[in-house]
Amino acid sequence: MKKRILLLAATLIFSLSFKAQSGGYDIKFNFKGCKDTMMYLVKYTFDQQYISDTCKKIKNGLVQFKGKKDLDKGVYTLVSQGKSIYFDFFINENQKFSVNLDDADIVNSLKSVGNKENEQFFSYIKFITNKNGEFGKIREATKGKSKADSTKYVNDKLKQLNEEVKKFETDFMASVKGSFVYDVLNLKTEKEPAEIPKAKNGRPDSLFQYYYYKNHYFDGVDFKDERIIRTPFFDDRVKKYFDNVIVQHPDTVIQEIDKILGKSNECNLIYNLLLGHFTYKYEQSKIMGFDKVFVHLADKYVISGSAVKCGVYTAETVVKIKERTDILRNLLLESKVAELYMIDTLYGKQVMKMGFDTAKTSKSVTDLYYKNLEKLTPMFTTLYQVKAKYTVLVFWASDCGHCQTEIPKLSENLKEIKGKIDFKVFAVQTKDDFEVWRKFVVDKKLDFINVFDPIHLNNLKERFDIYSTPVIYILDKDKKIKAKRLGAEQVIDMLKMLEKIDKAAAK
């Protein structure tokens, strides 16, 4: 049983937020025993809470919030000046009502005057809170009993209380069906089949249970009703679905996001907040391959113009998102990477003597390049020249502290599979300090194809998304990305796994 009615803590963003409507609101709390001198009216909006109004003067326990424009409809909470949450309540069509309560027993004293939805909601809070209290007292009642008797007593009592709660919730939801109270509580209600068929082994069919749960997860949720995003349950419902319910594969996530956005009206609050949430979530994702979700969202909803039209992002932000997308779309799993024209340590001194180390402008570098092109051409070592089943493509810098630890570790680890798996390491030094780099390579006996780019031909940062080092990719024989952004300790396991998959596919 899940309960999030009376919350323990809240993160508050201090901002006034009103919707331009007429009618106004007048909400009074007659708070017996109130110790506060100031309180906040706070509304939920997805995974944030915003202050909608402040009562700066509380006299004789009267807390009043009053305004000339209607408040956004949804679930609100009364918050003390110390940021402690008292309780949640509804602000819907009726925005002029009062609530009576006593600090000595807030939950059981809650009484709504002139607002049926809150009266219904408070009755739910009272029952659930009191049953939770009974759950807590079960252990105390086992003192003096034997272990066997205690276990039986606890199990019997838990079963009884669970049945009582389940019956109450079923009856309560039936009594409020069609109301906003129902819509809110439905968001936290888990959908389970009434009967579960047996699998071949005679046990309940877990596959049936999963698909029923997934297919009915959002039953009764109206994604066109903006009120549901202003509740304490909507964000958890959405996040749980995408993090724990569906298969964690980028193609599945893309399909489910498109489906959920398709259920809402373009540019309504739900559409806008979910689009912003998913775009940020998958652009920041640390799970390999999930940048594909970000690229899809950017292409379909952001760069296409919908995000600007709906006010999710400014035109300037969309330009930045497009720049980021254009980098990532070429680095998705199974994409062929760009060719790299690099200089091996063998020719490093000769190239540096051409003046590339002292060139100050891009024009001077370009002039040097064309002046020395005939000499440079035979010196180039390219990525696509590497002949191996797998290429470990490493970007690192000899002055990077983390690289100084990770790169020798990678070299040492790879000895385990040398001769067992066909691989080569194409290690790219991202800085120009040739002598320091060369000394490190020699001292650590790095048995790699060690190269750098003193001519600045390759635009490594953007083409390979290098914002910190080391960055490690694993490529197949055709230079398609099979894995990326690995730690040195992950490379061997990934190569072993890829080899195992390849051998299984060949059978």
N, C-alpha and C positions, 0 to 999 in steps of 0.2 A: 504494500500500500504506500503510495507516494503522497506526500503532503508538502505544499509550499505556500500555505496561506499566510501564516505568521512567519516572516523571514527573520533571520538572526542579524543580518548586516546588509548594508546597501552601499553602492558607489554612486555618489550624487554628482551630477553635472549641473552647475548653477546657471540656469538660463530661463528666461521667461519664454513660454511658447503658447501662443493662442491662435485659434483659427478664426478668421474673420466671419463671424456669424452674429445674428441678432438674438435677443432674448436675455442673455446674461445668466449668471449663476449666483446662488446664495446658499452656502453650505455651512451649517452650524454644528459644532460638537459640544455638547454639554458634558464636560469632563470633570466628574467629581474626584476630588483629591489630586487634581492636576498640579504638578510641581514646576512645569515649564512656564516661561514668560514669552516664548516665541515658538512657532511651529511652521512646518512646511507642508504644502500640498504637492505631492510628487507623483508623476505619472510614469508608467512603464512605456518604453518604446524599444521593441526588440530586446537587445541585451544591455540597454542603458536605462537609467532613470533620470528624469529631468524635473527640476522645480518649476511648477506652474504658477504658484502663488505663495505668499508668505503672510502669516498672521503675526504682526510685530508686537501686538499688545494683547495679552490674555488676561482677562479680568473675571474673577470669581469662577474660573474654570470654563468660561465661554471662549471657544476657539472658532473664529468665523473667517470664511473666505468668500469674498464677494467681488463680482466684476460685471461689466456691462456687455461683454461678449461671451458667447457660449464657449465652454471648454471642449477640447477634443474628447470624443467618447471613448471610454475604455476603463481599465482598472487603475485605480489610484491608491496611494498609501499615505497615511498620516505619519509624519516623521518629526521627532523631537528636535530641539535645538542642538542636542548632542549627537544627532544623526541616528538615533535608535528608531527602529520601525515599530509602530504600535499595531496597526492592522491594515488589511486591504479592504477596499470597498469599490462600489460601482458608481461611475458617473456616465449616464446614458442620456436618454431623452429628457428625463426629469432631472433638472439641475438645481432645484430649490427644495432642500429637505434638511432634516436634522438627525443627529445620532446622539443617543444618551449612553453614557458608559461610566464605569467606576474604576479608578486606578487600583483598587483592592482586588478586583477580579475582572480584568478587561474583557476577556472572551465571553464569560457567562453573563456579563451585565450589558453587552451590546444590544441596543434596541434602536431600530430605525423608525423614524416618524416621517410618514409621507413619501416613502420610497419602497415599493414592494420588492424590487430586485434585491436591495440590500437586506431586507428582512429575510428573504429566502436564503441569501448567501450567508448571513450571520447564523441562521439555524444550522446550516451545513458546518460552519466553522465550530460551533459549540459541540455538535455531536462528535466530529472527528477529534477535536482537542480532548474531550473527555474520555473517549475511547483510547487515545494515546496514553492518557494518564493511567487507565486501567492496565494497559500493556506494561507500563513501568512498574506497577505494583505486584505483578505476578511473581517475580523473583522473591520479593520480600515475604510472600505467603508460604514459601517453601522451607523457611527456617525451622529446623527441628525434624524435618522429614528425612527419610532415607534417600539415597541417590536414585533408586528405582522409583520410589513414590514421588520424588520431586520431578523426575523426568516425565512421568505419566501425568502428574498434575499440570505441569507447564504446557505439555503438548495438548492436553484436553482443553485447557483454558484458551490457549492460542487459537485452536481450531474453532472454539465457540465464538471468540471475539472476532475472528476473521469472517465467520459466517454472518455475524451481526452487522459488521461493517459493509460486507458485500451486499447484503439484503437492503440495508439503508441506502447505499449509493444507487442501487438499481431502482428502488422505489423513488428516491429523490430525483434522479435524472428523468424518470418517467413523468414526474409531477411538474418539472420545469421545462420539458421539451418544447422547443419553439421559441424559447427566450434567450436573451444574451447570457444569462447565468448558465444555461445549458451549454452554450457555445464555448464559454470559458472553461468550465469544468471538463468538457469533452476533450479539451486539449491535453489534459493530464490522464485521461482514461485509456488504459491499455486495452486493445481490441483482441480478444481471445475467442477461439471457436468454442461453441457449446459442446460439441462432441468431436473427439479426436480418433480417427480410424487407427487400426493396428497395422504395423508394418509386418513384413514376412517373419520377423523374429518374435512376433507376439507382443512387442513393446509399442507404446504410442509412437505414431509416425512423426518423427521430428521434422522431416522435410515438409510434410503437410502443415505442421505448426508454423514453420518459418514462413512459407509462402502465404499462408493465411494472414499471419501477423504483418508481413510486409505489404500485402495487397490491401489490407484494411487499415493500415497505420494512420492514414489521414481521413478516414471516414468522418463525415459530418463537419469537416473543416472547410469553411468558405473563404478561399483566398481572394475573393473580391471584396470582402468585408474588412475595411481598414481597422475596425475596432479590435480584431483579434491580435494585431501586432502590438497593441497597447495592453498586454496582459503579462503576468509573470511566467506563463507557461509556453508561449509560442516559440520563443528562441530555443528553449531546451528541446522542444519537440522537433524542430527542424534540424538542430545540430546533432541530436541523437540519431536521427534517420540517416544523415549523411556520414556520420562517423562510426556508427555501430550496427546499423540495420542492413544497409545495402552492401553488395560486394565492393571491396576497395580496389577498383580498377578504373582508370581515367575514363574509358569509354562508357562504363556504367554510370559514373558520376555525371558525365556530360548529358547523357540521356535523361537522368532524373532531374537535373537542374532545368533543362529545357521543358520538361513536363510540368514542374512546379511553377515556373515562370509563366507557362502557358495557361495555368489555371487562374492567374491573377490578371487584372486589367493593366495594360501597358500604361506606365506613368503613375499608377496609384501608389500609395505609400508602401504597400507590401512589395510590389514589383521593384520599386526604387531601392528599398533597404536590402532586399534579398540580393539584387543584382550587385550592389555595393559590397555586401557581405561576402558573396561567393567570389567576386573578382579579387578582393583583397586576400581572402583565405587561400586561394589556389595560386596566386602570384607569390605568396609567402611560404607555400607548402615545402616542407623538407623531405617529403616522400618522393622518391625517384619516379619520374614519369608524369607526375601530376601537374607539371607546367603545361601539359597538353590541354588541361581543363581551362587554365587561364587564357591560353591562346584562342581557344574556341569562344570563350566568353567575350574576349576583346574583339574578335572578328565579327561575331554575330550581333552583339548588343552595344558595344562601345564605339568601335571605329565606324560602324555602320551609320551612326548618328542618333540612335535611340537614347543613349545615355545623356547626350547633350540636350536633346529635345525634352527629356523627362527631368532634367535638372540634377541628375545623379553626379555628373562631372562637368566641369567647365571645359570649354574648347581647348584651353591651354593644357589641362590635365590629360585630355584625350590624346593630344600630340605626344605627351610623354609616355602614355600607355602604348601608343602605336610604336614608338621607338623601341620600347622594351619588348613588345610582341615581335617586331621584326628581327630582333636578336634571337629570341627564344624559338621561333618557329623553325629555324634552321638547325636547332640543337635538340629537337625532340628525339625520343628513342626511335630507332630505325631510320633516322635521317642520315644521309651521307655528309660527312664533314667537308669543309672547304680545304683545298690544297694549301700546304704550307711550304714556302720557299725559305729555307733556313741555312745558316752557316755552321758547319761542324767545328769543334775545337781545333781540329787539324789546321784549318785555314783562318782561325780567329785573328792571329797577329797580322797576317797579310792584309786582311780586310780593314783592321783598325788603322793600319798605316796609310790607308787611302784617304783618311781624314774624316771618316764618319763619326768618330768619337768627339770631334771638336766642332762639327757642323752645328750651327745655331738655329737655322730656319729650315722649314720643309722644302723651300726652294733650293737651298744649298745642298740638302740631302739628295733631292731629285737630280740636280746637276751632277753631283758626284756619281750617282748611280749610272746615269747614261754615259758619263765620261769613262767609267770603268766596266761597262757592261760586258765587254768581250772577256775580260779577266774574271769577272764574277760568275758568269754563266756556268763554267765547269765546276765551280766551287759549291754550287747549291746542292743541299741535301733536302729532298722533298719527302713529305709524309707518304705520298702515294708510291714512292719507290720502295717502301718497306714491304717486304714479302714475308708474311706470316699469317697464320690462321687468326691470331688476335694481336692487336697493337694496343699496348698500354700507353696512352697519350697523357703525358704529365706536363703541367705548367708549374714552374716553381721559380723562386728567386734565392740566390745564394746569401742575400742579406736578411732573409726572412727567418726569424727565430724558430717558428713552427716547422718550416721547411727543413731547417738544419737538423731537426729531430726525425721528421717523417720520411724524408727522401732516403737517408741511409737505412732506415727501418724497412722501407719498401724494397730496397736492393737486397737486404739480407733475407727478407721473407720469401722473395721470389726464387731463391736458390732451392727451396723445397720442391718446386715443380719444374725446375730447369731440366730439359730433356724428356719430360713426361707430357708437357703441353707445348704446342708450337706457338710461342709468343715472342715479341720483341718490345722493348721500351723505347719510345720516342720522347725524350725528355727535353723540354723547351725551357731555357733560362729566359725569364721575362725582363731582366734588366740588362744594362750595357757594360757592367763592370767585368770585363773579360778576365783579368788576372785573378781576381778574388774567386770568380766562378770556376775557372780552370783549376786553381789550387784545390778547391773543395772537391771537385770531381776526382782529381788524382789522389788526394789524401784519403778519401772515403771509398776509393776503388769502385766507382759507379760504372758498372758494366752495362751502360745504356748507349743508345744513339744520342749523344749529347750535343745539342744545337742551340743557337741563339739568333737573334734578328737585329744585328747592328745597323742594317740598312732601313729598318722600319717599313718593310714591305707589307706586313701581314695584318696590321690592325688587330692584334691579338685580343685586346680587352673586349671589343665589341663582337668580334666574330666567334669568340669562345666564352663569352660571358665571364670574364676573369675580373672579379672585384676584390678578391683576396687569394692568397696562395697557401698551400698547393691546391691545384684543381686537377683531378684525375678522371679521364674517360677510358672506357674499354671499347675498342672498335673491332669489327669482324674483318675478314679478308678483303671485303669490298669497301672498307672504311665507313661502314654504317655503325651508328652508336648503339651499343648493346647495354651499356651501363655508364653512369656518370656521377660526378661529384662524390666519389668514394674516398674513404679514409684509407691510409696505407694498409691498415690491418684487414680491410675488406677485400682488397684486390685478389688475393689468392683464392678465397672462398668463392668469389664471383667467377673467376676463371674456371674453377673446378665445376661450378654449377653450369656454366655455359657449355663446357665440354660434355658434361653428363647429358644435358638436354640434346646437344647435337648428336651424340652417339645413339640416344634413344630414338631420335627422329630418323636416323639412318637405318635402323633395323627393319 
